[in-house]
Amino acid sequence: MTWTVPARIETERLVLRRLGPEDVTAMHEAILENVGHLLPFIPWAPAEPQTREQREAKVAEMSAAFDAGEDFALGMFDRATGEYVGGTGLHTRVGPEALEIGYWIRADRQGEGLVSEAVLALTAVALMYSGAAHVELWCDPANVRSNAVAARCGFDHRGREDRGEEGFEVWVADLGTLSREPASTTRLPRLADEAGTTLPWPVWQVPARIETERLVIRRFRHEDAPEVSRVIAANRDHLVRHLSWARDEPRTPEARAEKIALNIVNHEAGVEFLMGMFDRTGAYIGSIGLHPLDDRPGLEIGYWIAEVHEGRGLVTEAVTALTQVGLAFAGAETVEIFHRPGNTRSGAVPRRLGFVDHGITRDTDDGEEAVRWVADASVLDHEPLASAPVPRLADEDGTEVPWPA
């Protein structure tokens, strides 16, 4: 996986940014002043003191790795004064889907909560901007302060693990961590590129509940898991012809519960929106969702419905609603649909709604051939969407959510 991390991350009191030649002096002086402080716990500290020339070479190495997307060392600077107060970063040494946060702070700035502030910011960046599945902290067992940061920031303790000849306490965070305190009430940092231009967070706003004439499309709940498993199992042969994920069905109850929990967390975090499709009696009849596209500011609609409910126009009704939500509520530039070339039923839905056929491409999930259909905001001004009823939007507790003016 190729990682992307912003060159500049601004929190309430800190600027975390890519290091350059202009930072060598401040970094060099801070490390030399804190060698005794760092020696007990920081793996690279025994190599100190280094010369200024060695420091210049190290900063150049860090910068090159950052630009190559291989490793992301960051300086930690006091936002008010510009003082270099320590080092942090996101490191790629813990597997292809995870990032590790490392950090140190000068002795005279301990106890101010600055490291926790940096860790919360980097956790959000790693999970929501860079797309890591999880984030890890590896702390020396004797480093009480460092382990306290992990616990304070809501990381889960995975246990003690070895790295080389040394043992570490390993702490882990994922999107679920962001939905709990303290991350859930911590403001997202400002992100910027090297020139200082603000970078947008790749997060979306999609209501928890979308009501049409015959359907309720809503965020999953934990108690939905058994019924979701039952309906998918009953339709596996129907689904596996066109949907690659169906090959892994049926899931165990534990795996289904974990999947539902992840769906909920993803929705709350604003990064993925797989929802249940329920008829007005409350029966689960299929799934539909809005999924952010990797390389453009658009949303993909994916859907399936139980075989017994095909031919009633329910998928068209659901896709109409999600097209309206994606374009007019979430603000996507495009809404797109991908389906297997042989899935004529699925292809009839975007054709019926005025999507434009962009021909054969590769599916965004499994790389297999797929037909790509695209709609932008202009589709809302043409039939059939121009006269389609606007769905009612609501939050999780049913309180109505207004459409943008």
C-alpha positions in Angstrom: 0.0 0.0 0.0 1.2 3.5 -0.8 0.6 5.8 2.1 -0.2 9.5 2.0 0.3 11.8 5.1 -0.2 15.6 5.0 3.0 17.6 5.3 1.5 19.8 8.0 -1.0 18.9 10.8 -2.2 21.7 13.1 -3.8 21.1 16.5 -4.9 23.5 19.2 -1.3 24.0 20.5 1.0 22.2 18.1 2.2 22.1 14.5 3.3 18.6 13.4 5.1 19.0 10.1 7.6 17.4 7.7 11.1 18.3 8.6 13.4 20.3 6.3 17.0 21.6 6.4 15.8 24.7 8.2 14.9 22.5 11.2 18.3 20.9 11.7 19.7 23.3 14.2 16.6 23.3 16.5 16.3 19.5 16.3 20.0 19.0 16.9 20.1 21.3 20.0 16.9 19.8 21.5 18.2 16.2 21.2 21.6 17.0 22.6 20.0 18.8 25.6 17.7 15.7 26.2 20.0 12.7 25.6 19.9 11.7 29.3 16.1 12.0 29.2 15.8 9.9 26.1 18.4 7.2 26.8 16.2 4.9 29.0 13.4 4.4 26.5 14.2 5.7 22.9 15.8 3.0 20.7 17.9 5.5 18.7 19.1 7.5 21.7 22.2 5.3 22.4 23.6 6.5 19.1 23.7 10.1 20.5 25.4 12.5 20.6 25.7 12.8 16.8 27.4 15.5 14.9 25.6 18.3 13.1 26.6 16.7 9.8 25.1 13.4 10.9 21.9 15.3 11.9 21.7 17.0 8.5 22.0 13.6 6.8 19.3 12.1 9.0 16.9 15.0 8.3 17.5 14.6 4.5 16.9 10.8 4.8 13.6 11.5 6.7 12.5 14.0 4.1 13.2 11.7 1.2 11.3 8.8 2.9 8.4 11.2 3.5 8.3 12.3 -0.1 8.5 8.6 -1.2 5.5 7.6 1.0 7.7 5.2 2.9 7.9 6.7 6.4 6.6 9.9 7.9 8.8 11.6 10.5 7.4 14.8 11.8 8.7 17.6 14.0 6.6 18.7 16.9 6.5 22.5 17.2 4.8 24.8 19.7 2.1 26.5 17.6 2.4 29.8 19.5 6.2 30.2 19.6 7.5 27.9 16.8 9.7 26.1 19.3 10.8 22.6 18.4 9.5 20.5 21.3 10.0 17.0 20.1 9.5 14.4 17.4 6.7 12.2 16.3 5.6 10.5 13.1 3.7 7.7 11.4 5.8 4.7 10.6 5.1 1.8 8.2 7.0 -1.0 10.0 3.9 -2.7 11.4 2.5 -4.4 8.3 0.8 -3.4 5.1 -2.5 -2.1 6.6 -1.3 -0.4 9.8 0.7 2.6 10.9 2.7 3.0 14.1 2.9 6.3 16.0 6.2 7.1 17.6 6.9 10.2 19.8 9.3 11.9 22.2 9.1 15.2 23.9 11.8 17.3 25.6 11.9 17.0 29.3 10.9 20.6 30.1 7.6 20.2 28.1 6.4 17.0 29.8 3.2 17.1 31.7 1.4 19.6 29.4 -0.7 17.0 27.5 1.1 17.8 24.3 2.0 14.2 23.4 -1.6 13.1 23.9 -2.7 16.0 21.7 -0.3 14.9 19.0 -1.3 11.2 19.3 -5.0 11.9 19.0 -4.3 14.0 15.9 -2.1 11.4 14.2 -4.6 8.6 15.1 -7.3 10.5 13.2 -5.0 11.2 10.3 -3.8 7.6 10.0 -7.3 6.2 10.1 -9.4 8.8 8.3 -7.0 10.4 5.9 -4.3 7.8 5.2 -6.7 4.9 5.3 -4.9 2.6 7.9 -7.0 -0.2 9.2 -5.5 0.4 12.6 -2.8 2.3 14.4 -0.3 0.9 16.9 1.8 2.3 19.7 4.9 0.3 20.9 5.9 1.4 24.4 8.8 0.3 26.6 7.1 -1.5 29.6 9.0 0.6 32.0 8.0 3.9 30.3 5.1 4.8 32.5 4.4 8.1 30.8 4.4 6.6 27.3 2.0 3.8 28.3 -0.2 6.4 30.0 -0.5 8.3 26.8 -1.8 5.3 25.0 -4.4 4.5 27.7 -5.4 8.2 27.9 -6.0 8.4 24.2 -8.3 5.4 24.2 -6.0 2.7 22.7 -6.7 -0.9 23.5 -3.8 -2.9 25.1 -3.0 -5.8 22.9 -0.3 -7.2 25.2 3.5 -7.5 25.3 5.3 -8.4 22.0 8.9 -8.7 21.0 10.7 -6.5 18.4 14.1 -8.0 17.9 15.5 -8.7 21.4 13.3 -6.2 23.2 9.8 -6.5 24.5 7.2 -3.8 24.2 3.7 -3.0 25.4 1.6 -2.8 22.2 -1.5 -0.6 22.1 -4.0 -0.5 19.2 -6.6 1.9 17.9 -9.1 1.6 15.0 -12.1 3.6 13.8 -14.0 2.4 16.8 -11.5 4.3 19.0 -12.5 7.5 17.2 -16.1 7.0 18.2 -15.2 7.0 21.9 -13.8 9.5 24.3 -11.5 11.3 24.1 -11.2 11.1 20.3 -15.0 11.6 19.7 -15.0 15.1 21.2 -11.5 16.1 20.0 -11.6 18.6 17.1 -10.0 17.3 13.9 -6.7 19.0 13.2 -6.2 21.3 10.2 -4.3 19.6 7.4 -2.1 21.4 4.9 0.4 20.7 2.2 4.0 21.9 2.2 2.9 25.3 0.9 0.4 25.7 3.7 -2.7 25.1 1.5 -5.5 23.5 3.5 -6.2 19.9 2.6 -9.8 18.6 3.0 -10.6 15.6 5.2 -11.9 12.7 3.1 -15.0 12.4 5.2 -18.7 12.6 4.2 -21.9 13.3 5.9 -24.7 10.8 5.3 -27.8 10.6 7.5 -28.3 7.5 9.6 -31.9 7.0 8.3 -33.4 7.6 4.8 -37.1 7.0 4.3 -38.8 6.6 1.0 -42.4 5.6 0.2 -41.9 1.9 0.7 -38.5 1.7 2.4 -36.4 2.6 5.3 -32.7 2.7 4.5 -30.8 3.0 7.8 -27.5 2.5 9.5 -27.2 -1.0 10.9 -27.7 -1.8 14.5 -25.9 -4.5 16.5 -29.2 -6.4 16.9 -29.6 -6.7 13.1 -26.8 -9.3 12.8 -28.8 -12.5 13.1 -31.4 -11.4 10.5 -28.8 -10.1 8.1 -27.1 -13.5 8.3 -30.3 -15.4 7.7 -31.3 -13.4 4.7 -27.8 -13.5 3.1 -27.6 -17.3 3.7 -31.0 -17.8 2.1 -29.8 -15.8 -1.0 -26.2 -16.9 -1.3 -26.7 -18.8 -4.5 -28.5 -15.7 -5.9 -25.8 -13.3 -4.8 -22.6 -15.2 -5.6 -23.2 -15.0 -9.3 -22.4 -11.3 -9.3 -21.0 -10.2 -5.9 -17.5 -11.4 -5.0 -18.1 -10.9 -1.2 -20.8 -13.5 -1.3 -18.2 -16.2 -1.8 -17.2 -15.7 1.8 -20.7 -16.4 3.0 -22.1 -17.7 5.3 -20.2 -15.9 8.1 -20.0 -17.1 11.6 -22.2 -15.2 14.1 -19.0 -13.7 15.6 -17.8 -12.5 12.2 -21.2 -11.1 11.3 -21.3 -9.2 14.6 -17.9 -7.8 14.0 -18.8 -6.7 10.5 -22.0 -5.0 11.7 -20.0 -3.2 14.4 -17.5 -2.0 11.8 -20.3 -0.8 9.5 -21.6 1.3 12.4 -18.2 2.8 13.3 -17.5 3.6 9.6 -20.7 5.4 9.3 -20.2 7.4 12.5 -16.7 8.3 11.3 -17.9 9.5 7.9 -15.7 7.1 5.9 -18.1 4.4 4.6 -21.9 4.0 4.6 -23.2 0.4 4.1 -26.8 0.4 5.2 -29.7 -2.0 5.6 -32.7 -1.9 3.3 -35.9 -2.5 5.3 -39.5 -2.5 4.1 -42.0 -0.4 6.0 -42.9 -3.4 8.2 -39.3 -3.5 9.4 -38.3 -6.6 7.5 -34.7 -6.7 6.3 -34.7 -7.2 2.5 -31.2 -6.3 1.4 -28.4 -3.8 1.6 -27.4 -0.6 -0.1 -24.7 1.9 0.6 -22.6 4.9 -0.4 -18.9 4.2 -0.7 -16.2 6.9 -1.2 -14.2 6.5 -4.4 -10.5 6.3 -3.9 -9.3 8.7 -6.5 -12.0 11.3 -7.1 -14.6 13.2 -5.0 -17.4 10.9 -5.7 -19.5 8.2 -4.0 -20.3 4.7 -5.3 -23.7 3.2 -4.8 -23.7 -0.6 -4.2 -26.8 -2.7 -3.6 -28.4 -6.1 -3.5 -31.9 -7.3 -2.7 -33.3 -10.6 -1.7 -34.4 -12.6 -4.7 -38.0 -12.7 -3.6 -38.3 -8.9 -3.7 -36.8 -8.5 -7.2 -39.1 -6.9 -9.9 -41.0 -4.6 -7.6 -38.9 -1.4 -8.2 -37.6 -1.4 -4.7 -33.9 -1.2 -5.8 -34.7 1.7 -8.2 -36.5 3.5 -5.3 -33.6 3.0 -3.0 -31.0 4.0 -5.6 -33.0 7.1 -6.4 -32.9 8.1 -2.8 -29.2 7.5 -2.4 -28.5 9.4 -5.6 -30.3 12.4 -4.2 -28.5 12.1 -0.9 -25.1 11.6 -2.5 -25.4 14.6 -4.8 -27.6 17.0 -3.0 -26.9 16.3 0.7 -23.4 14.8 0.8 -22.1 17.0 -2.0 -20.4 14.4 -4.1 -19.3 15.6 -7.6 -20.5 12.3 -9.0 -22.4 9.2 -7.9 -21.3 6.0 -9.7 -22.6 2.4 -10.0 -20.5 -0.6 -11.0 -21.9 -4.0 -11.9 -20.8 -7.2 -13.6 -21.3 -7.0 -17.4 -23.8 -10.0 -17.3 -25.9 -8.5 -14.5 -28.7 -7.0 -16.6 -31.0 -6.4 -13.7 -28.4 -4.3 -11.9 -27.5 -2.4 -15.1 -31.2 -1.5 -15.7 -31.3 0.6 -12.6 -28.8 3.3 -13.5 -30.0 3.3 -17.1 -33.6 3.9 -15.9 -32.4 6.8 -13.7 -30.4 8.6 -16.3 -26.9 7.6 -15.4 -24.3 7.7 -18.2 -22.7 4.5 -19.3 -18.9 4.9 -19.2 -18.2 1.4 -20.5 -16.1 -1.4 -19.1 -13.7 -0.8 -16.3 -12.4 -2.6 -13.2 -14.5 -3.0 -10.1 -13.2 -0.8 -7.2 -13.3 -3.7 -4.7 -12.1 -6.9 -6.5 -10.6 -5.8 -9.7 -12.9 -7.8 -11.9 -14.5 -6.4 -15.0 -17.5 -4.1 -14.3 -19.7 -1.7 -16.2 -19.3 1.9 -14.8 -22.3 4.3 -14.7 -21.9 7.9 -13.7 -24.3 10.7 -12.7 -23.6 14.2 -11.6 -25.8 16.9 -10.1 -27.4 17.6 -13.5 -29.2 14.2 -13.3 -31.4 15.7 -10.6 -32.9 18.2 -13.1 -34.0 15.5 -15.6 -36.6 12.8 -15.4 -37.2 10.6 -13.7 -35.2 12.1 -10.8 -36.6 15.7 -11.3 -40.0 14.6 -10.2 -39.0 11.9 -7.7 -40.1 12.4 -4.1 -37.4 13.6 -1.9 -36.8 11.1 0.9 -37.1 12.1 4.6 -33.8 12.2 6.4 -33.3 11.5 10.1 -30.6 10.8 12.6 -30.2 7.6 14.6 -33.0 8.5 17.1 -35.4 9.5 14.4 -35.0 13.3 14.6 -35.5 14.8 11.2 -32.4 16.1 9.4 -33.0 19.0 7.1 -31.9 19.0 3.5 -29.3 21.7 2.6 -30.9 25.0 1.6 
